[in-house]
């Protein structure tokens, strides 16, 4: 049996991903979905990718300006993929987002970006040093991403304990019902105020659970991919590449 290469897996994933997991190819689509989610009491995390990485900065800048004009900036953050954008464009877009009143989330943060005050950093439990990174970043913003698998779930709970015990602003990104329940238990154990942390769930996934959590008084942020390159970004993530 022939083993498929990574590019082949990527192409298959792109073809098989339902469109309901992506807002659409345009900035207008991202804006429309953000408004719909905010109207239902959810917050929004926008991950916009143009057809070509060279177009990301212009499209993200336009999106940030339109979020401010619509009055939705406070309910949104924007994910900046450092590996795709590069350090210089990441810093530039982070400054634009800060001026717009939109939060910044750094995914795949690497060398050259430097300190970005107030930014949230994504830590995946796929990373072998996830717990160490959570301890180092726990006083600020961390988005803990469920890497899946039994080892990943154990790492997730260890990292969750670190973040809930710290004074930072954790975002807990999982759709696993057991991990969602454990998250609620840990938050209660540490007497976390509802506004001090949030659930993060993908657009189009477990929408009934998202609404149940909101109704129960929890903060829920929905991660919304958009742009002509968004399906490829989602496919790479599902294939195990940030």
VMD Tcl script that draws the C-alpha trace (Angstrom):
set ca {
  {0.00 0.00 0.00}
  {1.46 3.36 -1.09}
  {1.85 6.03 1.58}
  {0.62 9.43 0.43}
  {2.98 12.40 0.56}
  {2.18 15.55 2.55}
  {1.25 17.58 -0.59}
  {-1.15 14.81 -1.64}
  {-2.77 14.75 1.80}
  {-3.06 18.54 1.70}
  {-4.82 18.47 -1.69}
  {-7.25 15.78 -0.51}
  {-8.07 17.74 2.64}
  {-8.74 20.93 0.67}
  {-11.11 19.07 -1.68}
  {-12.98 17.39 1.20}
  {-13.42 20.37 3.55}
  {-17.05 21.57 3.60}
  {-17.46 25.28 2.88}
  {-19.44 25.69 6.12}
  {-16.15 25.68 8.05}
  {-14.97 28.86 6.26}
  {-16.71 32.25 6.12}
  {-15.92 32.72 2.43}
  {-13.19 34.05 0.13}
  {-13.74 37.79 0.63}
  {-13.24 40.36 3.37}
  {-17.00 40.98 3.10}
  {-17.62 37.34 4.07}
  {-15.48 37.63 7.20}
  {-17.31 40.82 8.18}
  {-20.74 39.25 7.59}
  {-20.00 36.18 9.73}
  {-18.45 38.31 12.49}
  {-21.64 40.35 12.69}
  {-23.84 37.25 12.78}
  {-21.83 35.69 15.62}
  {-21.62 38.87 17.69}
  {-25.40 39.24 17.40}
  {-25.78 35.85 19.13}
  {-23.53 36.78 22.07}
  {-20.39 35.10 20.80}
  {-16.99 36.69 20.23}
  {-14.94 36.22 17.09}
  {-11.37 35.26 16.22}
  {-10.67 36.04 12.57}
  {-8.00 34.18 10.61}
  {-7.93 35.68 7.14}
  {-5.65 34.34 4.41}
  {-5.49 35.81 0.92}
  {-4.98 33.61 -2.13}
  {-1.29 34.54 -1.99}
  {0.59 35.42 1.22}
  {1.71 38.67 -0.42}
  {-1.92 39.81 -0.34}
  {-2.46 39.09 3.36}
  {-1.38 42.47 4.70}
  {-3.64 44.55 2.44}
  {-6.70 42.34 3.04}
  {-6.15 42.13 6.81}
  {-5.69 45.90 7.01}
  {-8.96 46.40 5.13}
  {-10.73 43.90 7.41}
  {-9.48 45.64 10.57}
  {-10.68 49.01 9.32}
  {-14.12 47.68 8.49}
  {-14.49 45.96 11.87}
  {-13.87 49.32 13.54}
  {-16.33 51.08 11.23}
  {-18.99 48.47 12.02}
  {-18.46 48.88 15.77}
  {-17.42 45.25 16.24}
  {-13.74 45.70 17.12}
  {-14.21 45.03 20.85}
  {-15.79 41.64 20.14}
  {-13.06 40.47 17.77}
  {-9.44 39.48 17.63}
  {-7.30 38.66 14.61}
  {-4.96 35.69 14.29}
  {-1.58 36.56 12.77}
  {0.24 33.51 11.41}
  {3.86 34.50 12.01}
  {5.32 31.80 9.78}
  {3.18 32.91 6.85}
  {3.43 36.67 7.37}
  {7.01 37.00 8.58}
  {8.14 39.01 11.59}
  {8.04 42.48 10.00}
  {4.51 42.19 8.60}
  {3.31 40.59 11.83}
  {4.56 43.58 13.84}
  {3.04 46.02 11.35}
  {-0.38 44.33 11.40}
  {-0.31 44.02 15.19}
  {0.12 47.81 15.39}
  {-2.79 48.35 12.98}
  {-4.96 45.98 15.04}
  {-4.04 47.76 18.28}
  {-4.99 51.13 16.76}
  {-8.30 49.59 15.64}
  {-9.05 48.18 19.11}
  {-8.90 44.59 17.84}
  {-7.07 41.95 19.86}
  {-4.03 40.16 18.44}
  {-3.35 36.41 18.54}
  {0.06 35.12 17.44}
  {0.12 31.66 15.89}
  {3.44 29.96 15.32}
  {5.28 32.80 17.05}
  {8.97 32.67 16.26}
  {12.19 34.65 16.19}
  {12.17 38.32 15.22}
  {8.68 39.29 16.35}
  {9.78 40.55 19.77}
  {7.46 41.53 22.58}
  {3.97 42.54 21.53}
  {2.23 43.81 24.68}
  {-1.29 42.47 25.11}
  {-0.98 39.82 22.41}
  {-2.26 36.30 22.99}
  {0.01 33.40 22.01}
  {-1.28 30.08 20.67}
  {0.21 27.03 22.41}
  {-0.70 23.64 20.97}
  {-0.50 20.49 23.05}
  {1.21 18.93 20.02}
  {4.30 20.89 21.05}
  {6.68 18.82 23.23}
  {7.35 21.85 25.46}
  {3.73 23.01 25.70}
  {3.61 22.94 29.51}
  {6.87 24.90 29.80}
  {5.57 27.54 27.39}
  {2.29 27.80 29.28}
  {4.18 28.39 32.53}
  {6.31 31.08 30.88}
  {3.31 32.85 29.33}
  {0.62 32.18 31.95}
  {0.55 35.74 33.33}
  {-0.60 37.06 29.94}
  {-2.78 35.75 27.13}
  {-2.49 32.11 26.06}
  {-4.77 30.23 23.67}
  {-4.40 26.56 24.54}
  {-5.09 24.43 21.45}
  {-6.11 20.80 21.77}
  {-3.63 18.72 19.78}
  {-5.72 15.54 20.02}
  {-4.71 12.00 20.95}
  {-4.40 10.48 24.42}
  {-0.99 12.04 25.08}
  {-2.28 15.39 23.82}
  {-5.27 15.23 26.15}
  {-3.03 14.59 29.16}
  {-0.80 17.50 28.14}
  {-3.91 19.63 27.67}
  {-5.08 19.02 31.24}
  {-1.61 19.75 32.66}
  {-1.44 23.01 30.72}
  {-5.01 23.85 31.69}
  {-4.13 23.51 35.37}
  {-1.20 25.90 34.92}
  {-3.28 28.51 33.10}
  {-6.31 28.43 35.37}
  {-4.11 28.86 38.46}
  {-2.35 31.90 36.97}
  {-3.60 35.50 36.71}
  {-3.60 35.57 32.89}
  {-6.34 35.45 30.25}
  {-6.56 31.89 28.91}
  {-8.54 30.88 25.84}
  {-9.33 27.17 25.87}
  {-9.59 25.86 22.31}
  {-11.20 22.42 22.18}
  {-14.41 20.77 21.02}
  {-13.83 17.60 23.06}
  {-16.85 17.27 25.41}
  {-14.75 15.74 28.18}
  {-12.13 18.50 28.00}
  {-14.84 21.17 27.92}
  {-16.30 19.68 31.12}
  {-12.87 19.51 32.78}
  {-12.24 23.13 31.79}
  {-15.42 24.22 33.57}
  {-14.44 22.22 36.65}
  {-10.94 23.74 36.78}
  {-12.32 27.25 36.32}
  {-14.73 26.72 39.21}
  {-12.00 25.19 41.39}
  {-9.79 28.24 40.89}
  {-12.75 30.61 41.32}
  {-12.20 32.15 37.90}
  {-14.60 34.95 36.99}
  {-16.46 34.23 33.70}
  {-14.88 37.26 32.01}
  {-11.33 36.14 32.90}
  {-11.21 33.24 30.42}
  {-13.04 31.93 27.37}
  {-13.87 28.87 25.31}
  {-12.62 28.96 21.71}
  {-14.35 26.77 19.12}
  {-14.15 26.53 15.32}
  {-16.72 28.09 13.02}
  {-19.35 25.56 11.93}
  {-18.41 22.98 14.59}
  {-20.65 22.09 17.56}
  {-22.73 25.23 17.18}
  {-25.38 23.90 19.59}
  {-22.68 23.51 22.26}
  {-21.43 27.04 21.56}
  {-24.93 28.40 22.14}
  {-25.41 26.26 25.27}
  {-22.21 27.61 26.77}
  {-23.22 31.22 26.02}
  {-26.64 30.62 27.59}
  {-24.90 29.24 30.69}
  {-22.96 32.49 31.09}
  {-19.64 31.44 29.57}
  {-17.59 33.47 27.12}
  {-17.33 31.75 23.75}
  {-15.10 32.91 20.91}
  {-15.56 31.38 17.47}
  {-12.47 30.95 15.27}
  {-13.47 31.98 11.74}
  {-11.18 31.28 8.76}
  {-11.79 33.50 5.74}
  {-10.14 34.51 2.49}
  {-9.28 32.73 -0.73}
  {-6.42 30.89 1.03}
  {-8.42 29.85 4.09}
  {-9.20 26.28 3.03}
  {-5.50 25.60 2.59}
  {-4.74 27.01 6.04}
  {-7.40 24.80 7.65}
  {-6.21 21.76 5.69}
  {-2.61 22.27 6.81}
  {-3.76 22.49 10.43}
  {-5.78 19.28 10.14}
  {-2.78 17.63 8.53}
  {-0.65 18.48 11.56}
  {1.14 21.58 10.24}
  {0.62 24.96 11.96}
}
mol new
graphics top color blue
foreach p $ca { graphics top sphere $p radius 0.5 }
foreach p [lrange $ca 0 end-1] q [lrange $ca 1 end] { graphics top cylinder $p $q radius 0.2 }
display resetview
